[in-house]
Amino acid sequence: MAAPLIHIGYHKTGTKWLRGGLFLNKNAGYHWIDKDTPPVRRIVRAHPLEFDPEESRGEFEPLLAEADQKSLMPVICWGRLAGQAFSGGYDTKEIADRLKAVFPDGRIVVVVREQRSMIVSTYKQYLKAGGPSGIEAFLQPGSDQGWRIPLFDFDYFQYHLLIGYYNKLFGADNVLPLPYEELVRDRRSFLTKIGEFSGNPVPEEVLAEMTGAKRRNPAQSALVLGATRVLNRFGPRSELNPAPLMESMLVHGAATKLRKKLDPANLRATRGLAQRSEQSLKQAVAEAVGDRYFESNRITAELLGVDLAAYGWLL
Amino acid sequence: MAALTPALVHVGYHKTGTNWLQEELFGNPRTGYRWLGKQPLTHPVHTLVRARPFDFDAAAVRAEFESMLRDAQNAGLLPVVSFPRLSGHPYSGGYDSRMIADRVAEVFPRARILIVIREQRSMIVSTYKQYVNAGGEARLEHFLQPAKQREWRVPGFDYGHFAYDRLLGHYSSLFGGDNVLVLPYEQFVRDARGFVEAIARFAGRELPAEVLEELPFGRRSNAGQSALAVGVARPLNRFRHRSDLNLEPLFESRLLSRTGTRIRRADLLGSPLTRRAAVRSETRLRETVAAAVGNRYVASNGDTIRMTGLDLGAFGWQV
């Protein structure tokens, strides 16, 4: 049985686009094992005192056999496998260990992204998902916290630690780290590298289709997200918003609609304001980030064998 | 260099008389023990919890503990690491309890482990009161079910944290069953002297009779708060400072925050004016927790009994 290709994320690095355009493309030769199937979910969700790798392997076997019968390359693709930024990646190592225990011969793809841009995108996603905090509070949640609940942590984006650990577990030849910026600038090269690494080269028609395709997960404007943040206090109770002031489906529905329909960047009257808002968010993040990733990025650049500075990374 | 005396490591749980043990037993040199403390925040006991998974360095942590262990040994005292956070945290479902156990085993491979457990309904009532006391805003039902739909993005309360057999089994697998002592908190409440004697026998450091006599068994350093006070003060938590339990206060007000503290500290059960309401509120809280718990722990408690030989049924546990 073929060992699966495992694309672990990170979140906000074009994972959905890759899944939809490549791994679910019937002409690409992959067999996507749905991230919503129980065994994939359990890789993340099982409590550390309950996870059983033997049992997990048993659950995956028929899914891998199905791919084998179709002569397709099995692939698991889920950004959550690299941890979750909203809780500081508390389980990234645990998940890596589980993947190694279940798929000792797995081949790993990990896509990283320059941290300032990553954090801006992560924060926007947080607001979209119902988070109530402003950017400063999001980046520094609970200054006196007693390590009771894991929350955002800048260290989560020290990519060299995760890549280094996967290299140690699976062997560097079985780990392909790529910068998201390469996907943005040169999709063909990005896709070709994944195809070659997996031993399943991407057919020309798929490459043509994907290089011409539109983005699936367009970014929302900082202005509309910021303006509707206050409405999250009336949204449904969630892990990001465990104690809303009041739960109102009406307000929540209105906020969701506003976010979907309204893009101030498209309106002449608000375009300037939208740009200022975007700029102000980026600036706040850049100031908070400072030079904290210099050292990590230097090591990451070596691990990737890529000139990350040319992609605008700080190092 | 002589080998160091293996430490006694007391991992919790929270809300099981930990403060009393730290202050009156392990913190009193006359007992023959030395609690290695937890202050300041740079103390290595915090590193066992706080180090990020990729950063943890067992040898470095061990080296930090070394001088403390040696000082205790030179003073003829048994070193004790006592920190309930080592068993995980109930507000985040004990997500790191296994990782911490593995770290404890790496740093103290010859340690003897003490774990104090407590009947789950009473444990959850006490945990919720502590949550509000610490600034939590959620009412009980929401505390017990932190999200309408769980998405595994941020860990919250999880009933599984109190299925003790899982963690006890893991510690036994790491240290050997003979090196793990499990005691029920209810024994501490009913017979604190017997409880302390059991710890001393296990640790191999019995207390002199006169010292045992002098221990303030009746003192409780962390008196329980009334459900009424907790319920009345909870909305004022929206004005306390931001924390991991209170991500977005409405605004921070010292006045309102202090008012909340005064309410929580008020003896509403002791006052004739508020006693009836306080008793009703307490009963309601306990009933709600009991209904939410149902019989979910019966199987786990059975396994805990099999592992420990404790007669938990006699202490009012669901078995």
Interface residues (C-beta under 8 A of the other chain):
Chain A: V44 R45 H47 P48 L49 E50 R80 Q84 F86 S87 G88 Y90 D91 T92 K93 E94 A129 P132 S133 A137 P141 G142 S143 D144 Q145 G146 W147 R148 I149 P150 L151 D153 D155 L161 L162 G164 Y165 R233 P236 R237 S238 E239 L240 N241 P242 A243 L245
Chain B: H46 V49 R50 R52 P53 F54 D55 R85 H89 Y91 S92 G93 G94 Y95 D96 S97 R98 M99 G136 E137 A138 H142 P146 A147 K148 Q149 R150 E151 W152 R153 V154 P155 G156 D158 G160 R166 L167 G169 H170 R238 H241 R242 S243 D244 L245 N246 L247 E248 L250
